């Protein structure tokens, strides 16, 4: 009897260890999602050899052009790792591209490796522990991933960079926009997370300087940019990837709600800010080697 109990305990421990290593995943369509991931990884590995991280990002991002824009794909009754290769919004577009590029940088071409990297880039410490463990604020996404060696912030390397200070509390202050915050535990978790972002100081390049020669000459094809905002309590309103045209002019590649899909804007990046009065500038984020 004692041996049976020990054997049962060992089996349960093994089962829980497997579960911990492979958290629940919510696919849009498991067969097509996993096939798409594998196909992208295999194609890029074959065609972009010895590439720098931003070159991998640029190549992969272009493979998402014309994918439909759909908001809120990460939301559900419980917080699980959500994978949807058919539809993206501005953040899941970046999530997918960055995790794919990072996986290739490790020399891996399996969807399972992508899943591992997506989880560790989307959540605090790479672990899922409820709604508040997701890196909702882009400042949190940057800081946590920089700390763990996944990303680096390049904004400070621009001579035009300066600093902004904001208290990030938009999510808790607008709980009606987030159905998950109907759960008091989720709301409390978000408020506790936001405590770490009171008077948060971060670098950015002002909108008026984005078109300057000093900035445009430093931006590279495949750089990830976070578009900062005037909105109280919020650091970043949109994300995208730099696409350099044949004349060396940077454009914004992004999941556009206005276009309803992933596009490369025909107008230069600087023109985007002339039309977007709520944007204050950009932060420039790179994938680590």
Phi and psi in degrees as a GROMACS rama.xvg file:
@    title "Ramachandran Plot"
@    xaxis  label "Phi"
@    yaxis  label "Psi"
@TYPE xy
-61.9053  -41.4189  UNK-2
-63.7325  -38.5245  UNK-3
-63.9258  -43.0675  UNK-4
-63.2839  -42.2164  UNK-5
-63.0491  -40.8342  UNK-6
-64.2819  -41.703  UNK-7
-63.5932  -43.8846  UNK-8
-61.2638  -42.7007  UNK-9
-62.8922  -40.7069  UNK-10
-64.7062  -41.1295  UNK-11
-66.0531  -41.173  UNK-12
-62.3209  -41.5497  UNK-13
-63.6435  -42.9296  UNK-14
-60.3691  -44.6657  UNK-15
-67.9823  -34.5033  UNK-16
-64.761  -41.1099  UNK-17
-63.6218  -43.89  UNK-18
-61.3797  -41.7519  UNK-19
-64.6894  -38.2222  UNK-20
-74.5283  -24.4704  UNK-21
-127.933  81.1393  UNK-22
-65.7664  162.945  UNK-23
-58.2128  139.853  UNK-24
-123.161  135.041  UNK-25
-108.603  102.278  UNK-26
-85.5224  155.339  UNK-27
-72.0538  -53.7865  UNK-28
-142.474  104.681  UNK-29
-54.9462  -48.1356  UNK-30
-63.472  -46.0814  UNK-31
-75.9225  -35.5815  UNK-32
-62.1823  -49.3451  UNK-33
-66.348  -37.4073  UNK-34
-65.3532  -41.7874  UNK-35
-61.7963  -44.9572  UNK-36
-60.3717  -49.6601  UNK-37
-59.2798  -43.1803  UNK-38
-63.6969  -42.2191  UNK-39
-62.9499  -48.3486  UNK-40
-60.9856  -42.713  UNK-41
-68.2396  -42.7268  UNK-42
-63.8281  -46.4847  UNK-43
-67.7246  -39.9366  UNK-44
-59.6532  -35.5689  UNK-45
-77.9655  -30.8687  UNK-46
-106.47  -17.6981  UNK-47
-125.107  76.4117  UNK-48
-85.6138  144.316  UNK-49
52.6403  34.3685  UNK-50
-84.1067  149.462  UNK-51
-70.6986  158.726  UNK-52
-54.1172  -43.5621  UNK-53
-67.3621  -26.7487  UNK-54
-70.261  -38.7475  UNK-55
-64.9764  -43.1186  UNK-56
-58.6924  -46.9179  UNK-57
-61.6298  -44.5598  UNK-58
-64.064  -47.5892  UNK-59
-66.1225  -42.8829  UNK-60
-57.5526  -39.7569  UNK-61
-64.5187  -23.7272  UNK-62
-72.3988  -13.8889  UNK-63
-95.4288  -4.18969  UNK-64
-58.3449  134.054  UNK-65
80.8486  -0.883093  UNK-66
-63.1304  136.92  UNK-67
-63.3068  142.94  UNK-68
-83.9008  124.173  UNK-69
-140.336  123.922  UNK-70
-86.7557  157.227  UNK-71
74.8776  20.1366  UNK-72
-72.1933  -15.2854  UNK-73
-86.6891  -9.86189  UNK-74
-82.8594  144.008  UNK-75
-168.287  -177.969  UNK-76
-67.4352  -33.5385  UNK-77
-130.039  157.171  UNK-78
-85.9371  108.4  UNK-79
-131.518  166.329  UNK-80
-71.0461  115.451  UNK-81
-103.186  130.065  UNK-82
-127.062  123.838  UNK-83
-143.616  104.212  UNK-84
-91.6829  -1.2092  UNK-85
-95.1207  -26.9687  UNK-86
-138.331  141.101  UNK-87
-140.718  156.06  UNK-88
-114.332  -171.171  UNK-89
-64.7004  -33.4603  UNK-90
-84.2646  -38.6904  UNK-91
-70.7439  -27.5156  UNK-92
-59.7296  -48.1661  UNK-93
-66.9002  -44.3532  UNK-94
-51.2803  -53.2335  UNK-95
-63.4634  -48.0131  UNK-96
-63.83  -45.7844  UNK-97
-63.4429  -43.3156  UNK-98
-67.6135  -38.0397  UNK-99
-63.6282  -46.1748  UNK-100
-64.8211  -39.2271  UNK-101
-65.7506  -41.7506  UNK-102
-60.2004  -43.8311  UNK-103
-64.9445  -35.8778  UNK-104
-62.1328  -24.3219  UNK-105
-85.5637  -2.24568  UNK-106
77.045  25.6658  UNK-107
-113.081  149.599  UNK-108
-136.877  28.41  UNK-109
-109.491  145.13  UNK-110
-61.7141  -28.6946  UNK-111
-65.3727  -35.9826  UNK-112
-69.8524  -37.3654  UNK-113
-60.1621  -44.9157  UNK-114
-57.7907  -44.9352  UNK-115
-59.8  -46.4315  UNK-116
-71.4689  -35.3007  UNK-117
-61.5646  -44.7829  UNK-118
-62.6927  -44.3496  UNK-119
-75.665  -14.1374  UNK-120
-95.5845  -20.8327  UNK-121
-92.5551  -19.5894  UNK-122
-124.235  150.927  UNK-123
-53.8801  124.147  UNK-124
64.2204  9.57581  UNK-125
74.9654  16.0795  UNK-126
-122.526  138.331  UNK-127
-90.5059  121.532  UNK-128
-145.467  61.3095  UNK-129
90.3877  176.386  UNK-130
-57.9682  -41.7161  UNK-131
-72.9827  -11.5458  UNK-132
-79.425  -12.3437  UNK-133
-74.1511  143.206  UNK-134
-82.0804  80.1651  UNK-135
-68.214  -45.3092  UNK-136
-83.8525  138.589  UNK-137
-65.7213  -33.7793  UNK-138
-58.5246  -40.1796  UNK-139
-67.4183  -41.8556  UNK-140
-58.5787  -44.478  UNK-141
-66.0295  -53.4958  UNK-142
-60.2853  -44.9964  UNK-143
-66.6417  -42.1568  UNK-144
-75.0396  -31.0835  UNK-145
-65.0475  -43.6721  UNK-146
-59.2843  -35.4128  UNK-147
-95.6418  8.02805  UNK-148
79.9563  16.8985  UNK-149
-88.6606  -36.8981  UNK-150
-129.797  164.05  UNK-151
-138.881  143.158  UNK-152
-88.5398  123.801  UNK-153
-101.46  -4.49332  UNK-154
-53.3836  -42.389  UNK-155
-63.8529  -19.0519  UNK-156
-77.6588  -9.75072  UNK-157
-87.1865  131.361  UNK-158
-61.3278  -26.169  UNK-159
-81.4919  -5.37688  UNK-160
-67.3961  143.367  UNK-161
-139.034  -173.186  UNK-162
-121.221  147.078  UNK-163
-119.005  153.063  UNK-164
-127.344  122.08  UNK-165
-141.171  149.956  UNK-166
-93.4773  122.93  UNK-167
-93.7614  106.936  UNK-168
-146.713  19.9965  UNK-169
-60.3329  -40.0186  UNK-170
-64.7125  -50.7463  UNK-171
-69.1959  -30.3567  UNK-172
-75.189  -15.5075  UNK-173
-128.728  49.9587  UNK-174
-60.2289  -22.1259  UNK-175
-66.4248  -19.6142  UNK-176
-83.8919  -11.413  UNK-177
-124.351  97.8127  UNK-178
-53.7903  -31.9906  UNK-179
-62.6252  -21.9584  UNK-180
-81.5788  1.3472  UNK-181
-66.9659  -21.9529  UNK-182
-84.3969  119.855  UNK-183
-61.6877  -32.2332  UNK-184
-66.8323  -39.7732  UNK-185
-65.4127  -42.1342  UNK-186
-61.9323  -44.0005  UNK-187
-63.1515  -39.7564  UNK-188
-62.588  -42.0316  UNK-189
-65.533  -43.5942  UNK-190
-61.2836  -40.7408  UNK-191
-64.5218  -39.8321  UNK-192
-64.1183  -42.0986  UNK-193
-65.4851  -22.5356  UNK-194
-58.0354  -29.4353  UNK-195
-78.1573  -3.70013  UNK-196
-123.591  31.689  UNK-197
-79.4401  132.458  UNK-198
51.0941  46.4482  UNK-199
-73.7043  128.958  UNK-200
-105.063  127.881  UNK-201
-144.565  151.89  UNK-202
-83.6565  150.691  UNK-203
-158.322  162.84  UNK-204
-110.578  120.846  UNK-205
-58.9783  148.288  UNK-206
-50.5756  -41.4833  UNK-207
-67.2802  -16.5825  UNK-208
-102.302  -8.78207  UNK-209
-60.7965  -33.6593  UNK-210
-87.7373  1.36392  UNK-211
-70.8869  155.287  UNK-212
-61.7095  -36.583  UNK-213
-61.1723  -35.4514  UNK-214
-82.1372  -51.0439  UNK-215
-62.4177  -30.8751  UNK-216
-73.8262  -19.8829  UNK-217
-95.4667  -23.5505  UNK-218
-70.5755  141.714  UNK-219
-122.461  153.119  UNK-220
-55.3059  122.707  UNK-221
97.9895  -4.08203  UNK-222
-64.8294  138.232  UNK-223
-88.6598  132.729  UNK-224
-123.386  142.404  UNK-225
-110.218  127.044  UNK-226
-93.9844  113.366  UNK-227
-77.6047  163.03  UNK-228
-137.842  155.541  UNK-229
-78.8611  -16.9486  UNK-230
-54.9695  124.213  UNK-231
-57.5458  136.619  UNK-232
81.1001  -1.06398  UNK-233
-125.133  141.019  UNK-234
-93.4102  -43.265  UNK-235
-132.666  134.142  UNK-236
-104.351  -14.3912  UNK-237
-162.903  160.128  UNK-238
-136.853  157.368  UNK-239
-166.396  -171.881  UNK-240
-131.84  138.843  UNK-241
-72.9522  133.238  UNK-242
-123.946  115.761  UNK-243
-91.0181  126.924  UNK-244
-83.3872  -179.622  UNK-245
-64.9498  -17.483  UNK-246
-96.1136  5.74378  UNK-247
81.0928  15.0838  UNK-248
-94.4298  129.353  UNK-249
-77.0637  137.885  UNK-250
-123.772  165.008  UNK-251
-98.3637  120.744  UNK-252
-101.78  124.085  UNK-253
-160.163  164.05  UNK-254
-82.6935  106.787  UNK-255
-98.4643  123.142  UNK-256
-68.4525  -32.5205  UNK-257
-68.0517  -43.4612  UNK-258
-81.5355  -19.5613  UNK-259
76.317  18.3895  UNK-260
-168.069  176.06  UNK-261
-79.2865  127.988  UNK-262
-139.994  161.908  UNK-263
-104.579  119.179  UNK-264
-62.0409  135.579  UNK-265
-70.536  -31.219  UNK-266
-83.0869  150.324  UNK-267
-58.8987  158.85  UNK-268
-54.6569  -41.1553  UNK-269
-59.242  -34.7253  UNK-270
-67.7822  -30.755  UNK-271
-57.2477  -40.3096  UNK-272
-77.624  -24.8062  UNK-273
-68.2485  -28.7685  UNK-274
-93.7121  -19.3454  UNK-275
-107.259  92.9816  UNK-276
-73.1025  -20.5016  UNK-277
-83.729  -14.0067  UNK-278
-82.6622  141.381  UNK-279
-107.73  -17.3603  UNK-280
161.001  -156.961  UNK-281
-134.932  154.521  UNK-282
-115.76  145.314  UNK-283
-114.037  123.01  UNK-284
-122.296  135.403  UNK-285
-118.717  149.76  UNK-286
-80.2754  138.426  UNK-287
-72.9525  157.148  UNK-288
